[in-house]
Amino acid sequence: MDAAELISNVFLPISLAIIMLGMGMTLISADFTRIIKHPKAILIGLTNQLLFLPIIGFLLAIALNLSPLMAVGLMILASCPGGATSNLITQVSKGNIALSVTLTAIASVVSILTIPFILSYSLDYFGTTTGATIKLPIIDTMLQIMVITVIPISIGMLIRRLKPYFSKRMEKPMRIASTVIFILVFIAVVTANFNIIGTAMKEVGIVTLLLNLLTMGIGYATARLFKLDLKSTISVTIESGIQNGTLALVIATSVLNNIEMGIPTAAYSIWMFLTGGILIWKLGKRKV
């Protein structure tokens, strides 16, 4: 197992599971029942993730005349919404954590159906044939969601219910720990992809930055248009612009067997952590 695999398969999942445990200690069941009873924020977030994101990616690939491999690589990224990293950034940015977790969970499940459709069309449109059948490991994906997200959050919520004073006291330390882990993950991602970062930025640096900024901008604009509160607006903005890079890399390298198609994801990961870091810096300091 090389450094990149060790980071993506061991360090990142364990780190995110620890963060999810801390998130769970800030949540109660009413946080989830409230957004289910008033699903406007969920519908806005899912529309951004599952509809606007791939459309923006597709239009950017055409407008900037990307090569077929880079265009498909961008579409792989645009078809993989959410991910536990968005939950981490939402927590430290003091957004609506329950909404962020709900959007990640729903989008992850629905994308099992949408990814094959989007990528089959993209491969055909951009004239790239791989001979691969685009079929995602449904059981593995569901298990990943359970182990990294659902189970740690549920344990955290149980601790909150049984030990409310302890949970309250741990909020600030866990937020600090989340920030430290976010920085460590960013360093790990840069280190693991160091040999291709230069190539990635040269080939698709501009288009991946535009994808990140446009999707976050649309997330913010739609949330404000439909008058969501600030915490929900933060969550929708982050969920719209932070993608599941790990899943995108798995699809590029394992499903489609093409390392070059993973180049846009490598570039996007840098922008994703930089813009996420700016949000944490700007929003994490405010009083709630």
C-alpha positions in Angstrom: 0.0 0.0 0.0 1.6 3.3 -1.1 1.2 6.7 0.7 -1.8 7.8 -1.4 -3.7 4.6 -0.7 -2.7 4.7 3.0 -4.1 8.2 3.3 -7.3 7.6 1.4 -8.1 4.1 2.8 -6.9 4.4 6.4 -6.0 7.9 7.6 -8.9 9.9 6.0 -11.7 7.5 7.0 -10.5 7.2 10.6 -10.1 11.0 10.9 -13.5 11.7 9.4 -15.2 9.1 11.7 -13.6 10.8 14.7 -15.0 14.2 13.4 -18.4 12.6 12.9 -18.4 11.4 16.5 -17.7 15.0 17.7 -20.5 16.3 15.4 -22.9 13.8 16.9 -22.2 15.2 20.3 -23.6 18.5 19.2 -26.8 17.1 17.7 -30.2 15.9 19.1 -32.9 14.1 17.2 -35.0 17.3 17.0 -32.3 18.8 14.7 -33.1 16.1 12.1 -36.9 16.0 12.6 -37.0 19.8 12.2 -35.4 19.7 8.7 -37.6 16.7 7.7 -40.7 18.6 8.7 -39.5 21.7 6.7 -37.7 20.1 3.7 -37.1 23.2 1.7 -33.4 23.3 2.5 -33.0 19.6 1.6 -34.7 20.1 -1.8 -32.5 23.2 -2.6 -29.3 21.4 -1.6 -30.1 18.2 -3.6 -31.1 20.2 -6.7 -27.7 22.0 -6.5 -25.8 18.8 -6.0 -27.6 16.4 -8.4 -28.7 18.8 -11.1 -26.8 22.1 -11.3 -23.4 20.6 -10.4 -23.1 18.2 -13.4 -24.7 20.8 -15.8 -22.1 23.4 -14.8 -19.3 20.8 -15.1 -20.5 19.8 -18.6 -20.8 23.5 -19.8 -17.4 24.3 -18.5 -15.8 21.3 -20.2 -17.3 22.5 -23.5 -16.7 26.2 -23.0 -13.0 25.7 -22.2 -12.5 23.1 -24.9 -11.1 20.4 -22.6 -9.5 17.3 -24.1 -11.8 14.2 -24.0 -9.9 12.7 -21.1 -10.0 15.9 -19.0 -13.6 16.5 -19.9 -14.7 13.1 -18.7 -12.5 13.5 -15.6 -14.3 16.7 -14.8 -17.6 15.0 -15.3 -16.6 12.2 -12.9 -15.9 14.8 -10.3 -19.2 16.7 -11.0 -21.2 13.5 -10.7 -19.8 12.8 -7.1 -21.6 15.3 -4.8 -21.0 15.6 -1.0 -18.7 13.5 1.0 -17.7 13.6 4.7 -15.2 16.4 4.1 -18.2 18.8 3.5 -19.6 17.8 6.9 -16.2 18.6 8.6 -16.1 22.0 6.9 -19.7 22.7 7.8 -19.0 21.9 11.5 -16.0 24.2 11.8 -17.8 26.9 9.9 -20.7 26.7 12.3 -23.3 25.7 9.7 -26.4 23.5 10.1 -24.7 20.1 10.7 -27.9 18.1 10.7 -28.7 19.5 7.2 -25.2 18.9 5.9 -25.2 15.3 7.1 -28.7 14.7 5.7 -27.7 16.1 2.3 -24.5 14.0 2.2 -26.3 10.8 3.0 -29.2 11.3 0.5 -26.9 12.6 -2.3 -24.5 9.6 -1.8 -27.3 7.1 -2.1 -29.0 8.8 -5.1 -25.7 9.3 -6.9 -25.3 5.5 -7.1 -28.1 5.7 -9.7 -27.1 9.1 -11.3 -23.3 8.5 -11.7 -23.6 5.7 -14.3 -26.1 7.7 -16.3 -24.0 10.9 -16.3 -20.7 9.1 -17.1 -22.2 7.0 -19.8 -23.5 10.1 -21.5 -20.2 11.9 -21.0 -18.1 9.1 -22.4 -20.3 9.0 -25.5 -20.5 12.8 -25.9 -16.8 13.4 -25.6 -15.8 10.4 -27.7 -13.9 8.5 -25.0 -14.4 4.8 -25.0 -13.0 2.7 -22.2 -14.9 -0.5 -22.7 -15.8 -0.4 -19.0 -19.3 -1.0 -17.6 -20.0 1.8 -15.2 -21.4 0.0 -12.2 -20.8 1.2 -8.7 -20.3 -1.0 -5.7 -23.6 -0.3 -4.0 -23.0 -2.4 -0.9 -19.5 -1.0 -0.3 -20.8 2.6 -0.8 -23.6 2.0 1.7 -21.2 0.5 4.2 -18.8 3.4 3.8 -21.7 5.9 4.6 -22.6 3.8 7.6 -19.1 3.3 9.1 -17.8 6.8 8.4 -20.9 8.9 9.0 -24.0 7.3 10.4 -22.6 5.1 13.2 -20.1 7.7 14.6 -22.8 10.4 14.6 -25.3 8.0 16.3 -22.8 7.2 19.0 -22.1 10.9 19.5 -25.8 11.7 19.8 -26.1 8.9 22.4 -23.3 10.4 24.4 -25.0 13.8 24.1 -28.2 12.3 25.4 -26.6 10.4 28.3 -23.9 13.0 29.2 -25.2 16.4 28.1 -22.8 18.4 30.3 -19.7 16.5 29.0 -20.9 16.9 25.4 -21.3 20.7 25.9 -17.9 21.0 27.4 -16.3 19.1 24.5 -17.8 21.3 21.8 -14.9 23.7 21.6 -12.1 21.1 21.9 -13.8 19.0 19.1 -14.1 22.1 16.9 -10.4 22.8 17.4 -9.6 19.1 16.7 -11.7 19.3 13.6 -9.7 22.3 12.3 -6.4 20.5 13.0 -7.5 17.4 11.3 -8.7 19.5 8.3 -5.2 21.0 8.0 -3.6 17.6 8.3 -5.9 16.1 5.7 -5.0 18.9 3.3 -1.3 18.4 3.9 -1.8 14.6 3.4 -3.7 15.2 0.1 -1.0 17.5 -1.2 1.7 15.1 -0.2 0.0 12.1 -1.8 -0.7 13.9 -5.0 2.5 16.0 -5.1 3.9 14.3 -8.3 0.8 15.2 -10.4 -0.3 18.5 -8.8 1.8 20.6 -11.2 0.4 18.7 -14.2 -3.1 18.9 -12.8 -3.0 22.7 -12.2 -1.5 23.3 -15.7 -4.1 21.3 -17.5 -7.3 21.8 -15.5 -6.4 24.3 -12.7 -8.7 27.1 -14.1 -11.7 24.9 -14.9 -11.7 23.1 -11.6 -11.4 26.5 -9.7 -14.3 27.8 -11.7 -16.3 24.6 -11.0 -15.7 25.1 -7.3 -16.5 28.8 -7.2 -19.6 28.6 -9.4 -21.2 25.7 -7.5 -20.6 27.4 -4.2 -21.9 30.7 -5.6 -25.0 29.0 -6.9 -25.5 27.2 -3.6 -25.3 30.5 -1.7 -27.5 32.3 -4.2 -30.3 29.7 -4.2 -30.2 29.4 -0.4 -30.6 33.2 -0.1 -33.2 33.3 -2.8 -35.4 30.9 -0.9 -34.7 32.8 2.4 -32.9 30.0 4.3 -31.3 31.1 7.6 -27.6 31.7 7.8 -26.6 28.3 9.2 -28.6 26.4 6.5 -27.2 28.8 3.8 -23.7 27.9 5.0 -24.5 24.2 4.7 -26.1 24.4 1.3 -23.1 26.5 0.0 -20.5 24.0 1.2 -22.5 20.9 0.1 -22.9 22.5 -3.3 -19.2 23.2 -3.8 -17.3 20.4 -1.9 -17.3 17.1 -3.8 -16.5 13.5 -2.9 -13.0 13.4 -4.3 -12.3 9.9 -2.9 -15.2 8.4 -4.8 -14.2 10.3 -8.0 -10.7 8.9 -7.8 -12.0 5.4 -7.3 -14.2 5.7 -10.4 -11.4 7.1 -12.5 -8.7 4.7 -11.5 -10.6 1.5 -10.6 -13.9 1.6 -12.6 -12.7 3.3 -15.8 -9.0 2.2 -15.3 -7.7 5.6 -16.4 -5.3 7.5 -14.1 -5.4 10.6 -16.3 -9.1 11.0 -15.7 -8.3 11.5 -12.0 -6.2 14.6 -12.8 -9.2 17.0 -12.5 -10.0 15.6 -9.0 -6.4 16.1 -7.9 -6.6 19.8 -8.9 -10.1 20.2 -7.5 -9.0 18.8 -4.1 -6.5 21.7 -3.7 -9.1 24.4 -4.5 -11.7 22.6 -2.4 -9.5 22.7 0.7 -8.4 26.3 0.1 -11.9 27.6 -0.3 -13.1 25.4 2.6 -10.3 26.8 4.7 -11.3 30.4 3.8 -14.9 29.6 4.9 -13.6 28.1 8.2 -11.4 31.2 8.8 -14.2 33.7 8.0 -17.2 31.9 9.5 -15.7 29.9 12.3 -14.8 33.0 14.4 -18.3 34.3 14.6 -20.5 34.0 17.7 -23.5 31.7 17.4 
